[in-house]
């Protein structure tokens, strides 16, 4: 079980929750379970969400394992330039 902080608009989409606990071993499973529990997050996952694990940002590294007790943040894709 890992605790995940939903940053910015992601928390509002998940029913106002800024933190959720999910049973997941890697980023792929985390995204799948989040989409099941919070269907409103699925379009954001499809567009690309960055995952920060202990301060390191991962993009498109869905096989990255989620260590127990790690600090995990999900960050929506930023637009603009």
PDB file of N, CA, C and O in Angstrom:
ATOM      1  N   UNK A   1       0.846  -1.171   0.000  1.00  0.00           N
ATOM      2  CA  UNK A   1       0.000   0.000   0.000  1.00  0.00           C
ATOM      3  C   UNK A   1       0.898   1.243   0.000  1.00  0.00           C
ATOM      4  O   UNK A   1       1.830   1.355   0.796  1.00  0.00           O
ATOM      5  N   UNK A   2       0.595   2.161  -0.903  1.00  0.00           N
ATOM      6  CA  UNK A   2       1.362   3.404  -0.957  1.00  0.00           C
ATOM      7  C   UNK A   2       0.402   4.579  -0.806  1.00  0.00           C
ATOM      8  O   UNK A   2      -0.754   4.511  -1.222  1.00  0.00           O
ATOM      9  N   UNK A   3       0.901   5.653  -0.206  1.00  0.00           N
ATOM     10  CA  UNK A   3       0.132   6.882  -0.095  1.00  0.00           C
ATOM     11  C   UNK A   3       0.564   7.804  -1.223  1.00  0.00           C
ATOM     12  O   UNK A   3       1.753   8.041  -1.433  1.00  0.00           O
ATOM     13  N   UNK A   4      -0.432   8.323  -1.950  1.00  0.00           N
ATOM     14  CA  UNK A   4      -0.162   9.141  -3.120  1.00  0.00           C
ATOM     15  C   UNK A   4      -0.799  10.513  -2.919  1.00  0.00           C
ATOM     16  O   UNK A   4      -1.977  10.612  -2.578  1.00  0.00           O
ATOM     17  N   UNK A   5      -0.016  11.569  -3.130  1.00  0.00           N
ATOM     18  CA  UNK A   5      -0.537  12.930  -3.067  1.00  0.00           C
ATOM     19  C   UNK A   5      -0.966  13.340  -4.459  1.00  0.00           C
ATOM     20  O   UNK A   5      -0.186  13.261  -5.408  1.00  0.00           O
ATOM     21  N   UNK A   6      -2.213  13.779  -4.579  1.00  0.00           N
ATOM     22  CA  UNK A   6      -2.754  14.247  -5.855  1.00  0.00           C
ATOM     23  C   UNK A   6      -2.612  15.762  -5.889  1.00  0.00           C
ATOM     24  O   UNK A   6      -3.275  16.474  -5.134  1.00  0.00           O
ATOM     25  N   UNK A   7      -1.752  16.244  -6.762  1.00  0.00           N
ATOM     26  CA  UNK A   7      -1.393  17.652  -6.807  1.00  0.00           C
ATOM     27  C   UNK A   7      -2.369  18.435  -7.685  1.00  0.00           C
ATOM     28  O   UNK A   7      -2.822  17.943  -8.719  1.00  0.00           O
ATOM     29  N   UNK A   8      -2.681  19.645  -7.265  1.00  0.00           N
ATOM     30  CA  UNK A   8      -3.479  20.561  -8.075  1.00  0.00           C
ATOM     31  C   UNK A   8      -4.873  20.044  -8.361  1.00  0.00           C
ATOM     32  O   UNK A   8      -5.561  19.557  -7.464  1.00  0.00           O
ATOM     33  N   UNK A   9      -5.286  20.151  -9.608  1.00  0.00           N
ATOM     34  CA  UNK A   9      -6.649  19.792 -10.013  1.00  0.00           C
ATOM     35  C   UNK A   9      -6.941  18.297  -9.865  1.00  0.00           C
ATOM     36  O   UNK A   9      -8.109  17.909  -9.840  1.00  0.00           O
ATOM     37  N   UNK A  10      -5.924  17.457  -9.768  1.00  0.00           N
ATOM     38  CA  UNK A  10      -6.154  16.016  -9.650  1.00  0.00           C
ATOM     39  C   UNK A  10      -6.915  15.671  -8.375  1.00  0.00           C
ATOM     40  O   UNK A  10      -7.752  14.768  -8.376  1.00  0.00           O
ATOM     41  N   UNK A  11      -6.631  16.382  -7.294  1.00  0.00           N
ATOM     42  CA  UNK A  11      -7.333  16.139  -6.040  1.00  0.00           C
ATOM     43  C   UNK A  11      -8.820  16.445  -6.150  1.00  0.00           C
ATOM     44  O   UNK A  11      -9.649  15.694  -5.636  1.00  0.00           O
ATOM     45  N   UNK A  12      -9.159  17.538  -6.814  1.00  0.00           N
ATOM     46  CA  UNK A  12     -10.565  17.911  -6.997  1.00  0.00           C
ATOM     47  C   UNK A  12     -11.304  16.852  -7.812  1.00  0.00           C
ATOM     48  O   UNK A  12     -12.464  16.547  -7.534  1.00  0.00           O
ATOM     49  N   UNK A  13     -10.639  16.299  -8.805  1.00  0.00           N
ATOM     50  CA  UNK A  13     -11.248  15.282  -9.664  1.00  0.00           C
ATOM     51  C   UNK A  13     -11.492  13.991  -8.884  1.00  0.00           C
ATOM     52  O   UNK A  13     -12.409  13.231  -9.195  1.00  0.00           O
ATOM     53  N   UNK A  14     -10.666  13.755  -7.874  1.00  0.00           N
ATOM     54  CA  UNK A  14     -10.801  12.542  -7.047  1.00  0.00           C
ATOM     55  C   UNK A  14     -11.696  12.812  -5.839  1.00  0.00           C
ATOM     56  O   UNK A  14     -11.471  12.262  -4.761  1.00  0.00           O
ATOM     57  N   UNK A  15     -12.692  13.642  -6.015  1.00  0.00           N
ATOM     58  CA  UNK A  15     -13.647  13.891  -4.939  1.00  0.00           C
ATOM     59  C   UNK A  15     -13.119  14.776  -3.837  1.00  0.00           C
ATOM     60  O   UNK A  15     -13.577  14.687  -2.697  1.00  0.00           O
ATOM     61  N   UNK A  16     -12.159  15.633  -4.157  1.00  0.00           N
ATOM     62  CA  UNK A  16     -11.617  16.551  -3.165  1.00  0.00           C
ATOM     63  C   UNK A  16     -10.534  15.962  -2.284  1.00  0.00           C
ATOM     64  O   UNK A  16     -10.125  16.581  -1.302  1.00  0.00           O
ATOM     65  N   UNK A  17     -10.066  14.774  -2.623  1.00  0.00           N
ATOM     66  CA  UNK A  17      -9.022  14.126  -1.826  1.00  0.00           C
ATOM     67  C   UNK A  17      -7.645  14.578  -2.303  1.00  0.00           C
ATOM     68  O   UNK A  17      -7.337  14.505  -3.492  1.00  0.00           O
ATOM     69  N   UNK A  18      -6.830  15.037  -1.381  1.00  0.00           N
ATOM     70  CA  UNK A  18      -5.466  15.412  -1.758  1.00  0.00           C
ATOM     71  C   UNK A  18      -4.504  14.235  -1.594  1.00  0.00           C
ATOM     72  O   UNK A  18      -3.413  14.236  -2.165  1.00  0.00           O
ATOM     73  N   UNK A  19      -4.912  13.233  -0.812  1.00  0.00           N
ATOM     74  CA  UNK A  19      -4.091  12.030  -0.625  1.00  0.00           C
ATOM     75  C   UNK A  19      -4.993  10.803  -0.700  1.00  0.00           C
ATOM     76  O   UNK A  19      -6.111  10.803  -0.185  1.00  0.00           O
ATOM     77  N   UNK A  20      -4.488   9.765  -1.347  1.00  0.00           N
ATOM     78  CA  UNK A  20      -5.202   8.488  -1.422  1.00  0.00           C
ATOM     79  C   UNK A  20      -4.209   7.359  -1.154  1.00  0.00           C
ATOM     80  O   UNK A  20      -3.013   7.493  -1.412  1.00  0.00           O
ATOM     81  N   UNK A  21      -4.717   6.257  -0.638  1.00  0.00           N
ATOM     82  CA  UNK A  21      -3.890   5.061  -0.441  1.00  0.00           C
ATOM     83  C   UNK A  21      -4.315   4.028  -1.464  1.00  0.00           C
ATOM     84  O   UNK A  21      -5.501   3.736  -1.619  1.00  0.00           O
ATOM     85  N   UNK A  22      -3.329   3.476  -2.162  1.00  0.00           N
ATOM     86  CA  UNK A  22      -3.571   2.525  -3.243  1.00  0.00           C
ATOM     87  C   UNK A  22      -2.620   1.347  -3.071  1.00  0.00           C
ATOM     88  O   UNK A  22      -1.450   1.521  -2.731  1.00  0.00           O
ATOM     89  N   UNK A  23      -3.136   0.153  -3.311  1.00  0.00           N
ATOM     90  CA  UNK A  23      -2.290  -1.051  -3.331  1.00  0.00           C
ATOM     91  C   UNK A  23      -1.767  -1.210  -4.748  1.00  0.00           C
ATOM     92  O   UNK A  23      -2.504  -1.621  -5.644  1.00  0.00           O
ATOM     93  N   UNK A  24      -0.479  -0.882  -4.954  1.00  0.00           N
ATOM     94  CA  UNK A  24       0.117  -0.962  -6.291  1.00  0.00           C
ATOM     95  C   UNK A  24       1.611  -1.212  -6.154  1.00  0.00           C
ATOM     96  O   UNK A  24       2.268  -0.687  -5.255  1.00  0.00           O
ATOM     97  N   UNK A  25       2.135  -2.031  -7.069  1.00  0.00           N
ATOM     98  CA  UNK A  25       3.566  -2.343  -7.014  1.00  0.00           C
ATOM     99  C   UNK A  25       4.402  -1.476  -7.946  1.00  0.00           C
ATOM    100  O   UNK A  25       5.601  -1.299  -7.729  1.00  0.00           O
ATOM    101  N   UNK A  26       3.756  -0.926  -9.001  1.00  0.00           N
ATOM    102  CA  UNK A  26       4.492  -0.081  -9.934  1.00  0.00           C
ATOM    103  C   UNK A  26       3.564   1.010 -10.484  1.00  0.00           C
ATOM    104  O   UNK A  26       2.370   1.023 -10.187  1.00  0.00           O
ATOM    105  N   UNK A  27       4.114   1.907 -11.273  1.00  0.00           N
ATOM    106  CA  UNK A  27       3.345   3.039 -11.790  1.00  0.00           C
ATOM    107  C   UNK A  27       2.193   2.562 -12.663  1.00  0.00           C
ATOM    108  O   UNK A  27       1.101   3.127 -12.589  1.00  0.00           O
ATOM    109  N   UNK A  28       2.402   1.546 -13.481  1.00  0.00           N
ATOM    110  CA  UNK A  28       1.330   1.033 -14.354  1.00  0.00           C
ATOM    111  C   UNK A  28       0.124   0.588 -13.527  1.00  0.00           C
ATOM    112  O   UNK A  28      -1.012   0.947 -13.837  1.00  0.00           O
ATOM    113  N   UNK A  29       0.372  -0.185 -12.485  1.00  0.00           N
ATOM    114  CA  UNK A  29      -0.714  -0.664 -11.632  1.00  0.00           C
ATOM    115  C   UNK A  29      -1.364   0.499 -10.872  1.00  0.00           C
ATOM    116  O   UNK A  29      -2.579   0.513 -10.676  1.00  0.00           O
ATOM    117  N   UNK A  30      -0.567   1.454 -10.456  1.00  0.00           N
ATOM    118  CA  UNK A  30      -1.099   2.643  -9.781  1.00  0.00           C
ATOM    119  C   UNK A  30      -2.089   3.373 -10.686  1.00  0.00           C
ATOM    120  O   UNK A  30      -3.192   3.706 -10.253  1.00  0.00           O
ATOM    121  N   UNK A  31      -1.705   3.624 -11.938  1.00  0.00           N
ATOM    122  CA  UNK A  31      -2.592   4.316 -12.869  1.00  0.00           C
ATOM    123  C   UNK A  31      -3.870   3.507 -13.137  1.00  0.00           C
ATOM    124  O   UNK A  31      -4.962   4.071 -13.199  1.00  0.00           O
ATOM    125  N   UNK A  32      -3.729   2.199 -13.293  1.00  0.00           N
ATOM    126  CA  UNK A  32      -4.896   1.351 -13.553  1.00  0.00           C
ATOM    127  C   UNK A  32      -5.884   1.409 -12.392  1.00  0.00           C
ATOM    128  O   UNK A  32      -7.088   1.567 -12.596  1.00  0.00           O
ATOM    129  N   UNK A  33      -5.366   1.282 -11.183  1.00  0.00           N
ATOM    130  CA  UNK A  33      -6.243   1.281 -10.010  1.00  0.00           C
ATOM    131  C   UNK A  33      -6.848   2.662  -9.755  1.00  0.00           C
ATOM    132  O   UNK A  33      -7.998   2.764  -9.328  1.00  0.00           O
ATOM    133  N   UNK A  34      -6.086   3.715 -10.012  1.00  0.00           N
ATOM    134  CA  UNK A  34      -6.644   5.063  -9.864  1.00  0.00           C
ATOM    135  C   UNK A  34      -7.785   5.287 -10.848  1.00  0.00           C
ATOM    136  O   UNK A  34      -8.811   5.865 -10.489  1.00  0.00           O
ATOM    137  N   UNK A  35      -7.613   4.833 -12.083  1.00  0.00           N
ATOM    138  CA  UNK A  35      -8.660   4.989 -13.098  1.00  0.00           C
ATOM    139  C   UNK A  35      -9.911   4.194 -12.723  1.00  0.00           C
ATOM    140  O   UNK A  35     -11.029   4.623 -13.008  1.00  0.00           O
ATOM    141  N   UNK A  36      -9.722   3.034 -12.083  1.00  0.00           N
ATOM    142  CA  UNK A  36     -10.869   2.232 -11.638  1.00  0.00           C
ATOM    143  C   UNK A  36     -11.619   2.922 -10.502  1.00  0.00           C
ATOM    144  O   UNK A  36     -12.848   2.979 -10.506  1.00  0.00           O
ATOM    145  N   UNK A  37     -10.874   3.443  -9.532  1.00  0.00           N
ATOM    146  CA  UNK A  37     -11.492   4.039  -8.350  1.00  0.00           C
ATOM    147  C   UNK A  37     -11.984   5.465  -8.597  1.00  0.00           C
ATOM    148  O   UNK A  37     -12.968   5.897  -7.997  1.00  0.00           O
ATOM    149  N   UNK A  38     -11.304   6.188  -9.473  1.00  0.00           N
ATOM    150  CA  UNK A  38     -11.643   7.583  -9.767  1.00  0.00           C
ATOM    151  C   UNK A  38     -11.679   7.765 -11.283  1.00  0.00           C
ATOM    152  O   UNK A  38     -10.717   8.263 -11.867  1.00  0.00           O
ATOM    153  N   UNK A  39     -12.786   7.365 -11.930  1.00  0.00           N
ATOM    154  CA  UNK A  39     -12.871   7.396 -13.397  1.00  0.00           C
ATOM    155  C   UNK A  39     -12.572   8.770 -14.009  1.00  0.00           C
ATOM    156  O   UNK A  39     -12.115   8.851 -15.149  1.00  0.00           O
ATOM    157  N   UNK A  40     -12.824   9.830 -13.273  1.00  0.00           N
ATOM    158  CA  UNK A  40     -12.531  11.167 -13.786  1.00  0.00           C
ATOM    159  C   UNK A  40     -11.053  11.428 -14.018  1.00  0.00           C
ATOM    160  O   UNK A  40     -10.691  12.349 -14.751  1.00  0.00           O
ATOM    161  N   UNK A  41     -10.192  10.621 -13.396  1.00  0.00           N
ATOM    162  CA  UNK A  41      -8.745  10.779 -13.582  1.00  0.00           C
ATOM    163  C   UNK A  41      -8.243  10.160 -14.884  1.00  0.00           C
ATOM    164  O   UNK A  41      -7.162  10.504 -15.361  1.00  0.00           O
ATOM    165  N   UNK A  42      -9.025   9.247 -15.459  1.00  0.00           N
ATOM    166  CA  UNK A  42      -8.545   8.506 -16.635  1.00  0.00           C
ATOM    167  C   UNK A  42      -8.132   9.402 -17.800  1.00  0.00           C
ATOM    168  O   UNK A  42      -7.082   9.152 -18.392  1.00  0.00           O
ATOM    169  N   UNK A  43      -8.906  10.441 -18.164  1.00  0.00           N
ATOM    170  CA  UNK A  43      -8.447  11.305 -19.266  1.00  0.00           C
ATOM    171  C   UNK A  43      -7.114  11.999 -18.958  1.00  0.00           C
ATOM    172  O   UNK A  43      -6.308  12.230 -19.860  1.00  0.00           O
ATOM    173  N   UNK A  44      -6.892  12.323 -17.704  1.00  0.00           N
ATOM    174  CA  UNK A  44      -5.628  12.965 -17.322  1.00  0.00           C
ATOM    175  C   UNK A  44      -4.481  11.968 -17.406  1.00  0.00           C
ATOM    176  O   UNK A  44      -3.379  12.313 -17.833  1.00  0.00           O
ATOM    177  N   UNK A  45      -4.743  10.730 -16.997  1.00  0.00           N
ATOM    178  CA  UNK A  45      -3.727   9.680 -17.097  1.00  0.00           C
ATOM    179  C   UNK A  45      -3.381   9.449 -18.563  1.00  0.00           C
ATOM    180  O   UNK A  45      -2.211   9.301 -18.917  1.00  0.00           O
ATOM    181  N   UNK A  46      -4.411   9.420 -19.419  1.00  0.00           N
ATOM    182  CA  UNK A  46      -4.182   9.204 -20.854  1.00  0.00           C
ATOM    183  C   UNK A  46      -3.356  10.329 -21.477  1.00  0.00           C
ATOM    184  O   UNK A  46      -2.535  10.080 -22.361  1.00  0.00           O
ATOM    185  N   UNK A  47      -3.570  11.564 -21.019  1.00  0.00           N
ATOM    186  CA  UNK A  47      -2.814  12.715 -21.558  1.00  0.00           C
ATOM    187  C   UNK A  47      -1.400  12.787 -21.018  1.00  0.00           C
ATOM    188  O   UNK A  47      -0.516  13.382 -21.635  1.00  0.00           O
ATOM    189  N   UNK A  48      -1.193  12.184 -19.873  1.00  0.00           N
ATOM    190  CA  UNK A  48       0.140  12.160 -19.292  1.00  0.00           C
ATOM    191  C   UNK A  48       0.201  12.834 -17.945  1.00  0.00           C
ATOM    192  O   UNK A  48      -0.005  14.042 -17.827  1.00  0.00           O
ATOM    193  N   UNK A  49       0.483  12.046 -16.938  1.00  0.00           N
ATOM    194  CA  UNK A  49       0.677  12.544 -15.586  1.00  0.00           C
ATOM    195  C   UNK A  49       2.096  12.200 -15.194  1.00  0.00           C
ATOM    196  O   UNK A  49       2.557  11.079 -15.411  1.00  0.00           O
ATOM    197  N   UNK A  50       2.792  13.170 -14.614  1.00  0.00           N
ATOM    198  CA  UNK A  50       4.131  12.902 -14.104  1.00  0.00           C
ATOM    199  C   UNK A  50       4.002  12.330 -12.698  1.00  0.00           C
ATOM    200  O   UNK A  50       3.132  12.734 -11.926  1.00  0.00           O
ATOM    201  N   UNK A  51       4.870  11.393 -12.382  1.00  0.00           N
ATOM    202  CA  UNK A  51       4.896  10.773 -11.065  1.00  0.00           C
ATOM    203  C   UNK A  51       6.234  11.115 -10.422  1.00  0.00           C
ATOM    204  O   UNK A  51       7.294  10.818 -10.976  1.00  0.00           O
ATOM    205  N   UNK A  52       6.177  11.735  -9.259  1.00  0.00           N
ATOM    206  CA  UNK A  52       7.397  12.036  -8.517  1.00  0.00           C
ATOM    207  C   UNK A  52       7.494  11.043  -7.364  1.00  0.00           C
ATOM    208  O   UNK A  52       6.593  10.946  -6.531  1.00  0.00           O
ATOM    209  N   UNK A  53       8.599  10.310  -7.332  1.00  0.00           N
ATOM    210  CA  UNK A  53       8.853   9.338  -6.269  1.00  0.00           C
ATOM    211  C   UNK A  53      10.109   9.789  -5.535  1.00  0.00           C
ATOM    212  O   UNK A  53      11.209   9.784  -6.086  1.00  0.00           O
ATOM    213  N   UNK A  54       9.916  10.177  -4.280  1.00  0.00           N
ATOM    214  CA  UNK A  54      11.018  10.688  -3.457  1.00  0.00           C
ATOM    215  C   UNK A  54      11.783  11.801  -4.175  1.00  0.00           C
ATOM    216  O   UNK A  54      13.012  11.853  -4.130  1.00  0.00           O
ATOM    217  N   UNK A  55      11.042  12.688  -4.835  1.00  0.00           N
ATOM    218  CA  UNK A  55      11.636  13.871  -5.457  1.00  0.00           C
ATOM    219  C   UNK A  55      12.139  13.679  -6.880  1.00  0.00           C
ATOM    220  O   UNK A  55      12.578  14.646  -7.504  1.00  0.00           O
ATOM    221  N   UNK A  56      12.088  12.460  -7.414  1.00  0.00           N
ATOM    222  CA  UNK A  56      12.532  12.195  -8.785  1.00  0.00           C
ATOM    223  C   UNK A  56      11.296  12.035  -9.657  1.00  0.00           C
ATOM    224  O   UNK A  56      10.418  11.228  -9.349  1.00  0.00           O
ATOM    225  N   UNK A  57      11.220  12.804 -10.753  1.00  0.00           N
ATOM    226  CA  UNK A  57      10.049  12.767 -11.624  1.00  0.00           C
ATOM    227  C   UNK A  57      10.231  11.710 -12.708  1.00  0.00           C
ATOM    228  O   UNK A  57      11.268  11.648 -13.369  1.00  0.00           O
ATOM    229  N   UNK A  58       9.194  10.874 -12.877  1.00  0.00           N
ATOM    230  CA  UNK A  58       9.189   9.819 -13.887  1.00  0.00           C
ATOM    231  C   UNK A  58       8.063  10.089 -14.873  1.00  0.00           C
ATOM    232  O   UNK A  58       6.935  10.379 -14.473  1.00  0.00           O
ATOM    233  N   UNK A  59       8.369   9.995 -16.154  1.00  0.00           N
ATOM    234  CA  UNK A  59       7.371  10.098 -17.220  1.00  0.00           C
ATOM    235  C   UNK A  59       7.578   8.901 -18.135  1.00  0.00           C
ATOM    236  O   UNK A  59       8.705   8.596 -18.524  1.00  0.00           O
ATOM    237  N   UNK A  60       6.500   8.233 -18.474  1.00  0.00           N
ATOM    238  CA  UNK A  60       6.557   7.092 -19.391  1.00  0.00           C
ATOM    239  C   UNK A  60       7.466   5.970 -18.884  1.00  0.00           C
ATOM    240  O   UNK A  60       8.017   5.212 -19.682  1.00  0.00           O
ATOM    241  N   UNK A  61       7.622   5.862 -17.581  1.00  0.00           N
ATOM    242  CA  UNK A  61       8.405   4.784 -16.980  1.00  0.00           C
ATOM    243  C   UNK A  61       7.457   3.973 -16.122  1.00  0.00           C
ATOM    244  O   UNK A  61       7.602   3.913 -14.901  1.00  0.00           O
ATOM    245  N   UNK A  62       6.480   3.346 -16.774  1.00  0.00           N
ATOM    246  CA  UNK A  62       5.378   2.709 -16.067  1.00  0.00           C
ATOM    247  C   UNK A  62       5.781   1.469 -15.297  1.00  0.00           C
ATOM    248  O   UNK A  62       5.016   1.005 -14.451  1.00  0.00           O
ATOM    249  N   UNK A  63       6.947   0.920 -15.557  1.00  0.00           N
ATOM    250  CA  UNK A  63       7.387  -0.273 -14.834  1.00  0.00           C
ATOM    251  C   UNK A  63       8.151   0.074 -13.555  1.00  0.00           C
ATOM    252  O   UNK A  63       8.561  -0.825 -12.820  1.00  0.00           O
ATOM    253  N   UNK A  64       8.346   1.364 -13.283  1.00  0.00           N
ATOM    254  CA  UNK A  64       9.073   1.788 -12.079  1.00  0.00           C
ATOM    255  C   UNK A  64       8.334   1.322 -10.833  1.00  0.00           C
ATOM    256  O   UNK A  64       7.150   1.609 -10.657  1.00  0.00           O
ATOM    257  N   UNK A  65       9.044   0.603  -9.974  1.00  0.00           N
ATOM    258  CA  UNK A  65       8.441   0.098  -8.747  1.00  0.00           C
ATOM    259  C   UNK A  65       8.188   1.226  -7.760  1.00  0.00           C
ATOM    260  O   UNK A  65       8.912   2.221  -7.728  1.00  0.00           O
ATOM    261  N   UNK A  66       7.143   1.049  -6.952  1.00  0.00           N
ATOM    262  CA  UNK A  66       6.780   2.017  -5.921  1.00  0.00           C
ATOM    263  C   UNK A  66       7.241   1.469  -4.570  1.00  0.00           C
ATOM    264  O   UNK A  66       6.610   0.565  -4.022  1.00  0.00           O
ATOM    265  N   UNK A  67       8.332   2.007  -4.033  1.00  0.00           N
ATOM    266  CA  UNK A  67       8.828   1.488  -2.762  1.00  0.00           C
ATOM    267  C   UNK A  67       7.871   1.812  -1.611  1.00  0.00           C
ATOM    268  O   UNK A  67       7.282   2.892  -1.570  1.00  0.00           O
ATOM    269  N   UNK A  68       7.726   0.885  -0.696  1.00  0.00           N
ATOM    270  CA  UNK A  68       6.908   1.101   0.502  1.00  0.00           C
ATOM    271  C   UNK A  68       7.465   2.307   1.266  1.00  0.00           C
ATOM    272  O   UNK A  68       8.672   2.411   1.480  1.00  0.00           O
ATOM    273  N   UNK A  69       6.581   3.208   1.671  1.00  0.00           N
ATOM    274  CA  UNK A  69       6.991   4.373   2.453  1.00  0.00           C
ATOM    275  C   UNK A  69       7.542   5.523   1.624  1.00  0.00           C
ATOM    276  O   UNK A  69       7.946   6.542   2.185  1.00  0.00           O
ATOM    277  N   UNK A  70       7.569   5.385   0.305  1.00  0.00           N
ATOM    278  CA  UNK A  70       8.094   6.449  -0.552  1.00  0.00           C
ATOM    279  C   UNK A  70       7.118   7.624  -0.576  1.00  0.00           C
ATOM    280  O   UNK A  70       5.915   7.448  -0.387  1.00  0.00           O
ATOM    281  N   UNK A  71       7.645   8.812  -0.809  1.00  0.00           N
ATOM    282  CA  UNK A  71       6.822  10.003  -1.003  1.00  0.00           C
ATOM    283  C   UNK A  71       6.454  10.057  -2.481  1.00  0.00           C
ATOM    284  O   UNK A  71       7.326  10.223  -3.335  1.00  0.00           O
ATOM    285  N   UNK A  72       5.148   9.915  -2.789  1.00  0.00           N
ATOM    286  CA  UNK A  72       4.697   9.828  -4.175  1.00  0.00           C
ATOM    287  C   UNK A  72       3.709  10.954  -4.461  1.00  0.00           C
ATOM    288  O   UNK A  72       2.709  11.112  -3.762  1.00  0.00           O
ATOM    289  N   UNK A  73       4.007  11.732  -5.500  1.00  0.00           N
ATOM    290  CA  UNK A  73       3.137  12.816  -5.941  1.00  0.00           C
ATOM    291  C   UNK A  73       2.745  12.563  -7.391  1.00  0.00           C
ATOM    292  O   UNK A  73       3.574  12.138  -8.195  1.00  0.00           O
ATOM    293  N   UNK A  74       1.487  12.822  -7.726  1.00  0.00           N
ATOM    294  CA  UNK A  74       1.041  12.824  -9.119  1.00  0.00           C
ATOM    295  C   UNK A  74       0.831  14.273  -9.526  1.00  0.00           C
ATOM    296  O   UNK A  74       0.156  15.033  -8.833  1.00  0.00           O
ATOM    297  N   UNK A  75       1.412  14.644 -10.649  1.00  0.00           N
ATOM    298  CA  UNK A  75       1.357  16.028 -11.125  1.00  0.00           C
ATOM    299  C   UNK A  75       0.727  16.078 -12.507  1.00  0.00           C
ATOM    300  O   UNK A  75       1.180  15.385 -13.418  1.00  0.00           O
ATOM    301  N   UNK A  76      -0.332  16.903 -12.679  1.00  0.00           N
ATOM    302  CA  UNK A  76      -0.947  17.007 -14.001  1.00  0.00           C
ATOM    303  C   UNK A  76       0.019  17.661 -14.978  1.00  0.00           C
ATOM    304  O   UNK A  76       0.908  18.420 -14.593  1.00  0.00           O
ATOM    305  N   UNK A  77      -0.178  17.347 -16.243  1.00  0.00           N
ATOM    306  CA  UNK A  77       0.644  17.942 -17.296  1.00  0.00           C
ATOM    307  C   UNK A  77       0.394  19.443 -17.314  1.00  0.00           C
ATOM    308  O   UNK A  77      -0.752  19.887 -17.250  1.00  0.00           O
ATOM    309  N   UNK A  78       1.446  20.206 -17.399  1.00  0.00           N
ATOM    310  CA  UNK A  78       1.336  21.664 -17.460  1.00  0.00           C
ATOM    311  C   UNK A  78       1.263  22.113 -18.897  1.00  0.00           C
ATOM    312  O   UNK A  78       1.984  21.603 -19.754  1.00  0.00           O
ATOM    313  N   UNK A  79       0.402  23.058 -19.159  1.00  0.00           N
ATOM    314  CA  UNK A  79       0.272  23.605 -20.517  1.00  0.00           C
ATOM    315  C   UNK A  79       0.804  25.034 -20.509  1.00  0.00           C
ATOM    316  O   UNK A  79       0.894  25.677 -19.463  1.00  0.00           O
ATOM    317  N   UNK A  80       1.143  25.495 -21.661  1.00  0.00           N
ATOM    318  CA  UNK A  80       1.624  26.871 -21.776  1.00  0.00           C
ATOM    319  C   UNK A  80       3.009  26.917 -22.356  1.00  0.00           C
ATOM    320  O   UNK A  80       3.545  25.906 -22.809  1.00  0.00           O
ATOM    321  N   UNK A  81       3.576  28.084 -22.340  1.00  0.00           N
ATOM    322  CA  UNK A  81       4.908  28.184 -22.928  1.00  0.00           C
ATOM    323  C   UNK A  81       5.586  29.434 -22.606  1.00  0.00           C
ATOM    324  O   UNK A  81       6.718  29.651 -23.038  1.00  0.00           O
TER     325      UNK A  81
END
